[in-house]
């Protein structure tokens, strides 16, 4: 069995629809072919994702409308002219009547149409009578006057120096250049578009593509983290992280135990969660919520321990004015390690800045 003949049988194999001899041959081929085995695992992963989707309830009144439609269809099926053959016969009779009418109806006599003769070209303007009388060549003044009269008759006018300069002036560059400036920013944009493409394919029910070779191909084929996160969190400094996709989280949180930390990190990244000593540390997290485009970010400015509570001040960064931000919705977030405290944490939002 070859890969070309084995690929169409993978889905029937998962559904237990293959005959026993054919299934045994396919299983033997899968044991010797890594590519077909990877394709089968991709189908199984897609099946698990579909089974995990929430089931939406039927619209109100759907079953009653369906039963009424079935009753009407059963009533039409009992009518002798409701069958496909009867409708085909009726349409053939109508078509034959139209053809017969077109061939037998009286036609009006044809009137020959003669093409109109093209207009005669206008004769050139004659020279002034004074020139003809003298029999001499026209002077420059006469020629200039003739040119002015002819330009006025044709609607031609001379351009002034300022108008000529405006016509020769090159068009200015419209807008400002936009796009990633570094390799890391370019890879981030590629990941963002790859995540958008996977979301569209998943909504359309398309199977997941098999990864191919190459740095760019691997970047495009990366699976997004859970809850829709598309980019890995960026480590800003020791014990501080930030990212653009928080998986739908919004608001501020304080993480005090490893279980909650592991669960939150799985929503933000595919990598293992960074090690945190929760005996002497805790994590504060701020989620900005969904924003309509790129260019937004969030920053934990400072942490101020007090007598009654620990104050965490953060600020939202907005796109710079006058520049077009990258397309695609984002949901920025920021995480920071702070010393362990038994006091409550109060989050204070500072005025946003571009």
N, C-alpha and C positions, 0 to 999 in steps of 0.2 A: 504494500500500500504506500502511495506517495503522499507528500504533503498537500498537493493540489486536490487529490481525491479525499483526503482525510478532513480538511477544514470544513466542508459543508456538513460533515457528520457529527461535529462537536456538540452543536445544540441539541440534535435528537438524542445524543448519548446522555446529556444531562437530564433530559426529560424521560429517559428510559423507553424510547420509542424505536430503538434499533433491534433487529433480530439478533439472536444469540450469536450465530457465527460471525456476523458483521461486527458486532460489538467486541467480540474477542480479538478480531483482527485489528480493530482500531486501538484497543488497549495495548496490544503488542507494539503497534507503531508509536504510541505515545511514550512508551518506556524507552524507545530508542531515539526519539526526536525531541530535543529541548524546545525548539520553536513552537511546535504544535502543543506541547505541554504548557508553555507560557500562555498561548492563546486560550487554552481550556481554562487556565486559572483566571484569565481576564474575564471570560464569560461567567465563571462562578462568582467573581467579585461583583460583576454587574447585576447578577441575579440576587445576591445578598443585599445590594443597595436598593433594588426595586422592592424586595420584601420588607425592607425597613422603612419604606415611605409611609407616612400616615394615610389612612383610608378616609376619604371624605364622604360624608353622608349624602344620600341621594336628595335632590331638591324636593321641596314639599309638593305633594300632588303628582309626583312622577309616575308612581305605580298605577294610580287611577287613570291618568292620561294614557298610559301604555295599554291598560285593559280596554279602554274605550276605542283606541285605535285598532286593536285586534278585533273587536266586535265589528267595526265598520269594514275592516278588510275581509272578514268572513262573510259579511252580507254582500259585498261586491263579488266575492268568489262564486256565490250562488247564482249571480246574474248571468244569463247565457252569452251576453256580448262583452263580458269583462275579461275574457281570456286574451292572451297575447296574439293568438292567430286572428281573432275578430278585429282587434285594433289594427293589426297589420293589413288586413283586407280593407278596412275602412280608409286607411291612409293611402293605399294603392288606388282605390277608386277615386279619391279626391285628386291625386296626382294625375290620373288619366283624364279626368274632367278638365283640369287646367291645361294640359297639353292639347286636348281636342279644341278647346276654346281659342287657344293661341294660333292654331293652324287653320281654323275655319272662319275666324272673324274677318269682316271686310276691312281692307286697308285703304287709306286715302291715297290719291294719286301723288306721285313723287314730283316735286317742283325742283327743277335744276337750279342750283345755286352757283352764280358766277362770282369768281373772286374779284374784289375791287382792285382797280388799277392802282399801283403805288403812286403816291403824290410826286409831282415833278419837283426836282430840286430847285431851290430858290436861286435866281440868277445873281451873279456877283454884283455888288454895288458898283455903279458906274462912277468913273472919275468925274470930278467937278467940271462944269462947262468951261470955266476959265482955262483949265489945262488943255482941254480939247481944242479950244479956239486958238491958243498960242502955239499948240503943237510941240510944246517943250516938256521937259521932264519935270515932275512935281518937286517942289522944294521940301526941306525938312519940316518947315512950319505946316505946310499942307498935309504932309503925311502924319504928323503928330495930331492935327485936328481930326483927320479921318479916323485914326486909331481911337481917339477919345469918343467920337460919335459912335463908332462900332461897338466899343466896350459898353457905352451907356445903353445901346440898343440890346445887347446880349446880357446885361446885368453883371458885368465884370467890373470889379473895383480893385484898386491897388491897396496893399497892406502897408500900414505904417511901421516905423522902426520897432515900436514896442510890441505890436502884434506879431511881427516876424520873429522877434526874439523869444516870445512865448511859445511859438510853434517849434522853434529849434531847441528849446530847453528840454533836457531829458526828464522822463517821468521819475518822480522820487520813489524810493523803496517804501512800499506800504506795509506797516506793521513791524513788529520786532521778531527776530528769530527766536524760535522756541525749540526745545528738545533736550535730551540728556547731554550733559557735558562731560561726564566721566564714564569709564567702563562699568563701574558699579551701578551708576544711575541707569545706564542702558540695560543692564541685566535686570534691574528692578522693573523697568518698563516692559521688558519681554515677559517677565513672570506675571505681571499684571494682565497683559493681553492674553497670556496662556490661561490664566484663571478665568477670565471672561469667556474665552472660547470653550473651556471645559464646562462652564455653567450653562452655556447655550446648548452644547451637545447633550448634556445630561437632561435638560428640560425637554429636548426633542426626542429623547429616548435612544440616542445613538450609542453603540458600544464603545468602550474605552479603547483608544489606540494602543498598539504595542510599542514600547519605547524603541528608538533607533539609536544609531551610533552618533558620536560627535558631541562637543561641548554645548553648542546652541541647541541641537536636537534634544539632548538630555534636559536642558533648561526648560524647553517648551513642553516636554513630556512629564515634568514633575507633578505629582499629585498635590493638590492644595490641602492644608491642614483642615481639621474638623471645623464645622460651623462657618465655612466659607472663608477662612483666613488664607491669603494668597502670598504673603511675603513673610519671611522669617523675622522675628524681632531683632533689632539692631542693639548691640551692646554699646551703650554710651560711655560708661566708665565702670569702675569696680562696684558692682552691686546696683547698676542702673540699666534699664532696657527701655526701648521704645519701638513702636511699629505703627503700620497704617491700617491693619485689619484685625479687629478685636473679636470677630465672630458674633456680632450682634450685641455685645455687652455695652452698657451705658451706666454712668455714675461712678462712684468711688467705693473702694472696698479695702478692708484690712485682712490680711491672711496671717493666721497665727499657728497653723499646724501643717505638717508635710502633706497630708491627704488633700486638703483644699488647694495647696500650692501645685501638686501634681495635676489635679483635675483642671485647674485654671490654665496651666501651661500647655496641656494637651489641646485646648481650644485655640491657642495662639501659635503653636509651632509643632513640627513633626520631630524635632530633636528632643533628646532627654532634657528634663527640667534641670536647671542649675542647682547645685547643692546649696542648701540654706540651713544654718544652725539655728533652729527655732528655739533653742534654749536661751540664746542671747540675742536673737534677731527676730524681726518680723517684717512683712512686706506690705507696702502701701501701693495701691493700684488705682489709677484714674483712667476712665474710659470716656472719650468725648462723644460717642454715639456716631450715627451715620452723617456724613457730609456729602454734598452733591458732586464734588470733584476732588482732584488732588490739590496739593499745596497747603493742606491743613495739617497741623501737628499739635502735640500737647507736651508741655514741659513742667516737671516738678521743680519749682524754683528753689524752695528752701523748706527745711523742717526745723521747727522751733519748739523744743520741749518747754512746758510750763508747769506751774504748780497744780492746775486743775485738769489740763488736757495737753495733748501734743498737737501742735498746729502744723498742717501741711498746706503750703501755698503752691498753687499751680496756675499756669497761664496757657491759653489757647493761641496758637500761631495761625494766622490767616494768610491766604495768597497775597502777594504784593500787588498793590494797585497798578493798573495799566498793563498787566501781563496776563496772558491767557493761561489758566492752570491746566494741568493734564486732565483728560477726560476720564470718567469712571468714578463711581462713588467710593469713598473711603470711610474708615471708622478708627481714627487714631487712638492710641493708648500709651501710657507710660507706667513703668514699674520701678520701685526703688526700695532697697533694703535700709531699714532704720533700726536703732537699738531697741531691744525688747523693753516694753513698758506696760504697766498695769493700768495706766491712765487711758481714757478714751481718746480717739483720734478725731480731730475736727479739720475738715477740708475747707479751704478758703480759695475761691476762684478770683484771680486777679483780672483786670481789664485786658481784653485780647489785644495783640499787636501783630502787625504783618511780619 
